[in-house]
Amino acid sequence: MTAVVAETVVPASQTAVRMIPVPRPMPVPGHVPLAPPTAVPAGGPVVRRSRGALRQDPVHEAAEDLCAAVFRSLRRRDQRDKARLYVRGLLAAEGRKSIRNIALQTGGPASEQSLHHFISDSTWDWQPIRAELTQYLGASAPLTAWVAQPMAIPKGGEQSVGAGRHFDPHRGQMFRGQQAFGVWFGCPELVTPVGWRLRLPEEGPGARAERPVAFPGGPGYETYDAYEDCAVTGVLETVRQAGLAPRPVVLDVRGIGTRSTMNRFAEARVPVLARIDPATRLVVTDPAVPGYGVGTLAARNVLHNVRGLRTPVDWSDPQRPGERRTTYVAAVRVMIPDPSAARRRHLMLVGEWTEPGRPPAELWITDLIRPAPAVLLRLSKQARRVSVASATSAQEIGMRDFSGRSLPGWHRHVTMASVAHAARAMAESQLLGPGRA
């Protein structure tokens, strides 16, 4: 009889593992033999680390490191174990990431009941996990910007928490389902969500879904906020709890209150770069620019008057990885009309043209008045990066797949999905966690 051991062969270009037979010694009376060597598991790609140890694929490795760091706030070991299993299931399950599908990856029917209780009926607080996730990412790579990204979740029925009829101001139409807002961490290596808020409809079955008077994660307690209030509150909560150095927030305020949104961020002392509607009324404050002293003008007209100042800017297109594009940018100092003189402040209007002979394709306003227009334009592309990730990797990880009536359950699911998304993003970008560089 022979045993099998793994011999590691490392050519110049790759690491391979081949199996070789080894003679098994004959038993000797009175002798206790050592346990035979075990073969390397075939559960996925094998990589060599600096100390020569063999580990599983990079996503699994990143998930294990991340789970060990961000689940420390869970006091009980069984909760930490279930959280780790849930993240593994999200990464491994095919198709819709229901609790049943996740359980099939982690232990079958018995595991399903346990995971359902862990997500929907347990008492653990998700906010510390989100804060730990943000701080872990911030220690791995410097934060460039926060990005607020709405996430419409179409649903045919109204039995899920928050489900109902919602108006999407960016698309200008009603839809049936859930309206969530994600706050994404953006750095050169990756973008990944770290904060969430679910907008509840004012009436209908979705509004009557399980919604206790108070639950862990109190700051994340939803009220019947307007679209604008829900989005801004979610961003400011995440920024405050993260405890990181101030960085700008990138968001889209077309179709909602531009002035009130800008004022709320100013009161919180959080810089902002906001995409606005071309018809937004502004006042030119630069005496050298046409339109100064004539009262309010539509933002599109302000930029039309300075089109001769446009300069080309190249940037990396997240929709076409590896490809760089060139567009044209111009900027002018403006002010948003406000009855309160105390809230009037100098802002920068930034316009981007994809074709010189046509109106600007995107208009942005910001209280970052010192950076060059090219810097502000590239910063605005963080929103495009998040939009691409939200439609692809966030969908694949199951961010939209919770269908229960429990609002805490929804928060716990998207928190676990955020950890799984971060692990995959770190592995794909080859970003090492703190202390791993």
Secondary structure, DSSP 8 states (H G I E B T S, - for coil): -EEEEEEEE--SS--EEEEEEEE-----TT------------SS--EE-TTS-EE--HHHHHHHHHHHHHTTT--SHHHHHHHHHHHHHHHH--SS--HHHHHHTTTSHHHHHHHHIIIII----SHHHHHHHHHHHHHHS---EEEEEEEEEE-SSS-STT-EEEEETTTTEEEEEEEEEEEEEE-SS-EEEEEEEEE--SSSTTTTSS--S--SSGGG---S--HHHHHHHHHHHHHHHH------EEEE-TTS-HHHHHHHHHHTT--EEEE--TT-EEEE--TTSTTTTS-EEEHHHHHHHTGGG-EEEEEE-TTSTT-EEEEEEEEEEEE---S-GGG---EEEEEEESSTTS--SEEEEES--SS-HHHHHHHHHHHHHHHHHHHTHHHHTTTT----S-HHHHHHHHHHHHHHHHHHHHHHHT---TT--
